[in-house]
C-alpha cells in the first residue's frame, strides 16, 4: 500500500473556518485509492518533528493573537522547515499560516510578528479593524497546464505584498489585498492561500494535485495516474456556486 505522511502544525491554534476539513478531504480521497494517509500533529511543547520526513506539511488560519503566541516556537524550526521546502515537501498553508511563511506580519498596533522568510512576500494589517477582505471568492489557477476555477471563502484584514507567483487570478472577491488582481502564492510544492471553507472540499482537483505530487516525489521513475473518483456531487455544487458568483 502506498503511504503519504502529513504533519499538521499547531492544530490547537491554527484552525479557523473548518481548515481541518482539508486533511479530512485528503484522507478520504487517499483511502478511495487505497493510499494510506498518516497524520501527525505538532504544537508548542511537543517533541521536535523531523520536518523533512513528511510528504505534506499543513497549517491553517489563525488570528493575530494566535500568530503571536506560536511565532517564537515556529522560529525555532526555521532552518528545518526551509530544508523541508527545499527538498520538496509539499506545504499547504491557509491564511495565518500563509502570512507566517513570509518575511513578516505587521499587526494593527504596528507590532511586527517575524515570519519564517521561506518566501519574500510580507503582510501588513489594515489599521481599520472594520475593513476586511471578507466573503466568497473565486480565482482561476493552472495545474499541469490545465486551468480550473478555485472556490473559497476569505476573511482577512492583512494585505499581502510582493507575491512572486500567485496561486490564482481573482474572478470574484478580493485576493491578496483589497480588490487585488491575484490571490495566494504558488510553487510546485506550495499552495499558500487566504481561502478557507475548507479549500479542498470545494476544489477536488487541488486535493488530487497534492496527492499526485507527493506520490510522484516518492516514486520519480513511475508515471502516476490517480484512480478517477466520482465527483458528480462536488461538480454540481461547484457549478451552482460558480453560476451564482461569476456567471451572468
C-alpha positions in Angstrom: 0.0 0.0 0.0 1.3 3.5 -0.9 1.7 5.9 2.0 1.7 9.7 2.4 2.8 11.3 5.7 1.3 14.6 6.7 2.3 16.9 9.6 -0.4 19.2 10.9 1.2 22.2 12.6 -0.4 23.8 15.6 -3.9 22.2 15.3 -4.9 23.8 18.7 -4.0 27.4 17.4 -4.4 27.4 13.7 -7.9 26.1 12.8 -10.3 28.8 11.6 -13.4 28.2 9.5 -13.0 24.4 9.2 -9.4 24.3 7.9 -9.1 20.8 9.4 -11.5 19.7 6.7 -8.7 19.9 4.2 -7.0 17.0 6.0 -10.3 15.1 6.0 -10.7 15.6 2.3 -7.1 14.4 1.6 -7.7 11.3 3.8 -10.9 10.4 2.1 -9.5 10.8 -1.4 -6.4 8.8 -0.5 -8.5 6.0 1.1 -10.6 5.7 -2.0 -7.4 4.9 -3.9 -6.0 2.5 -1.3 -3.4 5.1 -0.3 -2.7 5.4 3.5 -2.5 8.9 4.8 -0.6 9.1 8.1 -1.4 12.2 10.1 0.9 13.5 12.8 0.4 16.7 14.8 2.8 19.2 16.3 2.2 22.1 18.7 4.1 24.1 21.3 5.7 21.8 23.9 5.8 18.7 21.6 8.9 16.9 20.6 10.5 18.5 17.6 9.4 16.6 14.4 11.7 15.6 11.6 10.1 18.0 9.1 12.0 16.5 6.1 10.5 13.1 6.7 7.0 14.4 5.8 5.4 14.5 2.4 2.9 17.2 3.3 3.1 19.9 6.0 -0.3 21.6 6.6 -1.1 24.7 8.7 -4.4 26.5 8.9 -5.6 30.0 9.8 -5.4 31.9 13.0 -6.0 35.5 14.3 -3.2 37.9 15.3 -3.2 36.6 18.9 -2.6 33.0 17.9 0.1 34.0 15.5 1.9 36.0 18.2 1.7 33.0 20.6 3.2 30.5 18.2 5.7 32.8 16.4 8.6 32.2 18.8 8.1 28.5 18.7 7.9 28.4 14.9 11.1 30.4 14.6 13.0 27.7 16.5 12.3 25.4 13.5 13.0 28.0 10.8 16.0 26.2 9.2 14.5 22.8 9.4 11.3 24.0 7.7 13.3 25.7 5.0 15.2 22.5 4.3 12.0 20.5 4.1 10.7 23.0 1.5 13.9 23.0 -0.5 13.9 19.2 -0.5 10.4 19.1 -2.0 8.0 18.6 0.9 4.6 19.9 -0.1 3.3 22.8 2.0 -0.4 23.7 2.2 -0.8 27.0 4.1 -4.0 28.7 4.9 -4.5 32.4 5.8 -2.5 33.0 9.0 0.0 30.2 8.1 0.3 31.8 4.6 1.3 35.1 6.3 3.8 33.5 8.7 5.8 31.9 6.0 6.7 35.3 4.5 9.1 38.0 5.8 6.8 39.4 8.5 3.3 40.3 9.6 2.7 43.9 10.8 -0.3 44.0 13.1 -3.0 46.7 13.7 -1.0 48.2 16.5 2.2 48.4 14.4 3.7 45.3 16.1 5.9 43.1 13.9 5.5 39.3 14.0 8.5 37.9 12.3 8.0 35.3 9.6 10.0 32.3 8.6 11.2 34.1 5.5 10.8 31.0 3.4 9.2 33.3 0.8 9.8 37.0 0.1 6.2 38.4 0.5 5.1 40.3 3.6 1.8 41.2 5.1 0.5 44.5 6.7 -2.7 44.6 8.6 -5.4 47.1 7.7 -5.4 49.7 10.5 -9.2 50.0 10.5 -10.4 46.7 12.1 -13.8 47.1 10.5 -12.2 46.9 7.0 -11.6 43.3 5.9 -11.4 41.2 2.8 -14.4 39.1 3.6 -16.8 36.9 1.6 -16.9 34.3 -1.1 -14.0 34.3 -3.6 -13.3 32.6 -7.0 -9.9 32.5 -8.7 -8.5 30.9 -11.8 -5.5 28.7 -11.3 -3.4 26.4 -13.5 -2.3 22.9 -12.7 -0.2 20.9 -15.1 -1.3 23.2 -18.0 -5.0 22.9 -17.1 -6.9 25.9 -15.9 -9.6 25.5 -13.2 -11.7 27.8 -11.0 -10.9 27.7 -7.3 -13.8 28.5 -4.9 -13.4 29.5 -1.3 -14.1 32.0 1.5 -11.8 34.8 2.6 -11.8 36.7 5.8 -8.6 38.7 6.4 -7.5 42.2 7.4 -3.9 41.5 6.4 -2.8 42.8 3.0 0.0 40.7 1.4 2.5 42.4 -0.9 5.4 41.3 -3.2 4.0 37.9 -4.1 6.3 36.5 -6.7 3.9 33.9 -8.2 0.2 34.0 -7.2 -2.0 30.9 -6.7 -4.7 32.3 -8.9 -6.2 35.2 -10.8 -9.2 36.7 -9.0 -12.5 36.4 -10.8 -14.7 37.3 -7.9 -13.7 38.7 -4.4 -10.6 40.5 -3.2 -7.5 38.3 -3.1 -4.1 39.2 -1.5 -5.2 42.8 -1.0 -8.5 44.8 -1.3 -9.7 44.4 -4.9 -6.4 42.7 -5.9 -6.0 41.0 -9.3 -4.3 38.0 -7.7 -4.7 35.7 -4.7 -2.3 33.5 -2.8 1.2 32.1 -3.5 2.1 29.1 -5.6 5.0 26.9 -6.4 5.2 23.3 -7.5 5.3 22.2 -3.8 3.5 25.1 -2.2 -0.1 26.4 -2.1 -0.4 29.3 0.3 -3.8 31.0 0.2 -6.4 33.0 2.1 -9.2 30.6 1.0 -10.9 28.9 3.9 -14.1 26.9 3.6 -12.2 24.5 3.6 -10.4 24.9 0.4 -10.2 21.2 -0.7 -13.8 20.3 -0.2 -14.9 22.7 -2.9 -11.9 22.0 -5.1 -11.2 18.3 -5.5 -8.7 19.0 -8.4 -6.5 20.8 -5.9 -6.6 17.8 -3.5 -5.7 15.5 -6.3 -2.8 17.7 -7.4 -1.3 17.5 -3.9 -1.7 13.7 -3.7 -0.2 13.1 -7.2 2.7 15.4 -6.4 3.5 13.5 -3.2 3.4 10.1 -5.0 5.5 11.3 -7.9 8.1 12.7 -5.5 8.3 9.3 -3.7 8.5 7.4 -7.0 10.0 9.7 -9.5 10.7 6.9 -12.0 7.0 6.0 -12.2 4.2 7.6 -14.1 1.4 8.3 -11.5 -2.1 8.1 -12.7 -4.7 8.6 -9.9 -7.8 6.5 -10.0 -10.7 8.7 -11.1 -13.2 9.3 -8.3 -16.9 10.1 -8.7 -17.1 13.8 -8.1 -20.5 14.3 -9.6 -21.9 15.8 -6.4 -18.9 18.0 -5.9 -19.1 19.3 -9.5 -22.8 20.0 -9.2 -22.1 22.1 -6.1 -19.3 23.9 -7.8 -21.4 24.7 -10.8 -24.1 26.2 -8.6 -21.6 28.3 -6.8 -19.8 29.4 -10.0 -23.2 30.3 -11.6 -24.0 32.4 -8.6 -20.7 34.2 -8.3 -19.3 34.8 -11.8 -21.8 33.7 -14.5 -24.2 36.3 -15.8 
